[in-house]
Amino acid sequence: MTATNSTRKGNQNNGSPTKRKRADTNPILPNKRTRLETDLNLSSSEDVRVLQAVESKYEVKVHSIISSSKIQKKVTSVLQHLTSSAAEKTSVSILRAKAPNAGKLISIAEIAKRELGKRKEGGNIWYQYIALGEILKEIPRNEGNTIIEETKLGDIGEGEDDFEVMKTPFERAVEGQPRLRGVPVMSLFLCQVPVEELKKRYGEQTNANPT
């Protein structure tokens, strides 16, 4: 009797589909807002709130500017995003660069704004907002930085005795550890409509006629 019941239960399990857990049917998607906050290196709570508001309302794309970036290629990418008719939301382009490449970022933004002004009769309106952040960069400590003093103590024998200056506890603790240096990061928001959240936080530049 027991064997028969076990067989029936096994057949019922094999014949009916197994219910999948909710976690399988609803996978956790990556948090895009968190990535945006990380990319721009804006860490204050107010900056985070602004980025979250912008992310929820607009179609945002980050254009990273590095030393090898081609200016015309980046300009084309920015303009394509801003003027795309396929986007469901109003587009916002964010040009991001570390301090050494800030000049190239400004050049790309200026060319893009000039091209926007040529797109329609009477000029196309643009709005610009600039945020500054910081990224920490590791700098290896110099390994041959030991201070050695050669001290002669009278006429001891025929040689000279070398004495190494003792390191402090702090020097011994940080020896071999990388140093951190803050590198400024510029983020330039460019769009064709005013963004109140960005204006309140960072100020606004535009070619629109004041009303």
N, C-alpha and C positions, 0 to 999 in steps of 0.2 A: 504493500500500500504506500509506504513512504517513498519507494523508488518511483512509483507511478506519478505521485504528486510532484516530485522533484522534476521529472521529465516534462510534465505539463507546464510547470512554471518556467522551465528553460525554453520551451517552445513559445510561450507567450512573450517572453523577453525578446526572443529572436524575431518574432513576427511583428512586434510593435516598435515604432521608432523611439529611440531614447531621447528624452527631453534634454535640450542643451541649456547650459547655464546662461543666465542673462549676460554675464561678462563676455561670453563667446559671441553672442549676437550683437552686442553693443561695445565694440572695442574702444578703448580710450584713445582719442586722437591727440596728436601733439598740440601743445598750447602755443598758438601762433603769436599771441600777445607777448608771452614770455620771451620768445625768440626776438621779437622786435625790440623789447626793452634791453635785452642783452646786446644786440647788434649796435645799438646807438650809445651804449654805455652811459645811460642816464639813470642814476640810482636813487635820486630823491623821491619821496613819496608823491610829491606834487607832479614831478615829471612822469612818473608811472601812471598816474591818473589821467594825465593829458594824452599819453600814448594810447591808453586803453580806449579813451573816448574817440580818438581819431581812427583807431583800428576798427571800431565798431561801425563807424559811419561812412568811411571812405575806402576805396580800393588803393591800398598802399603798396609801393614797391621801393625797395632799398637798392640804390646804385652805389656800390663800393668803389671808391677812387683810390688806386694805388699808383706807385711810381711808373709801372709799365702800362697803365691804362691809356688807350688812344682817345684823344679828346673828341674827335668827330664821331667815333663809334659810340661813346657815352652820350653825346648830345642826341644822336639818333635814337638811342634807347629811351632817353628821358622824354623826347617829343612823342615817340610812338605810344608810350604809356599814357601821357597826359591827353592825347587827342584820340585815343582808341574809342571807337563807337561800340565795341563789343562789351565793354565793362558795364556791369549792372549798377555800380555806384560811381560817384565822381572820383576821378583818379588824383592821387597825391604821389609825387615822386620825392624820394628822400635821397639826397646826395650825401654820402658819408665819407670822411677822410681823416686820417691822423694829421697832426700838425705839419709834418714835412711835406704833405701833399695838399695842404689847404689851398695853395695858390692855383693848383690845377683844378680843384673843385670849383673855385670862384670863376675861373675861365669857362668851364663847362656850363655853369649856371648862367653866366652873362650871355653866352652864345645862344643857349636854349631860349632865354627870355627875348632876345632880339629876333629869333626865328618865329617865336609865338606872335610877336607883334606884326609880322608880315603875313600871317595866315588869313586874316580877314580884313575887309575894307574898314579903315578907321582904327585898325590895331586890335589885337587880341589881349584881353586883360590877364595879368598874372599877379599872384600874391606869393610873397616870400617870407619865410620865418627861419631864424637861425638859433639853434640850441648848441650849447657847449657841454661836453662831457669829458671823462678821463678814463684811460685804460692803464693798468699797471703792467709795466714791462720789467722782466727779470734781467739783471745785470750781474754776470759772474764776478765774484770777488777775485782780486789779483792774488795769485798763489805765491808769488815770490816776494811777499811784502814783509818779511821778517827783518827786524832791525837788529843789526849786529854791531857791537862796538868792540874795537880792538884796544885793550887796555894793557899797558906795560906796568908791571909791578916791580919796580927797581931793576936789579940785575939778577933775576932768578934764573940760574942756569945760563944756557946760551940761546934759548928760544923765547918766543912770545906766547902768552896765554890769551886766547880769544874768549870773550864772555858774551853770551846771548842775553839780551834784555828780556826779563820774564814778562809774559803777556798777562794782561788783566783777565779776570774771570769772564768779563763781557767779550773780550777779544777771542778768548778760547771758545765761547759759546757760539759766536757767529762765524767762526772760521769755516770756510768751505760752503757757507750758506749764501744763496744768491741775494743780491740787493734788489729792491723794488724801486722803480722810478715812475712817476706819473707822466703819461704822455697825453696831451690834450687831444680831444676828438671833436671835430666839427660835424654837425648834422644840419643840412639846409633843406627845408621843406619847400617845395615848389608846386603850386596848384593854380587852377583857373577860377577858383571861387574863394571867398574869404572863409577862414576857419577860426571861429571865435575862441575855441579852446587854446589854439596856438597863439593867437593875438594877445590874449590876456596873460599868457605865460612868458612869451618871448618878444612881443612887439611885432610890428608888421611893416613890410615894405611892399609897395604896389605901384603900378603905372596907371591905376584907375584915377579918374578925375575926382577930387574931393567934393563931397556933396554938402 
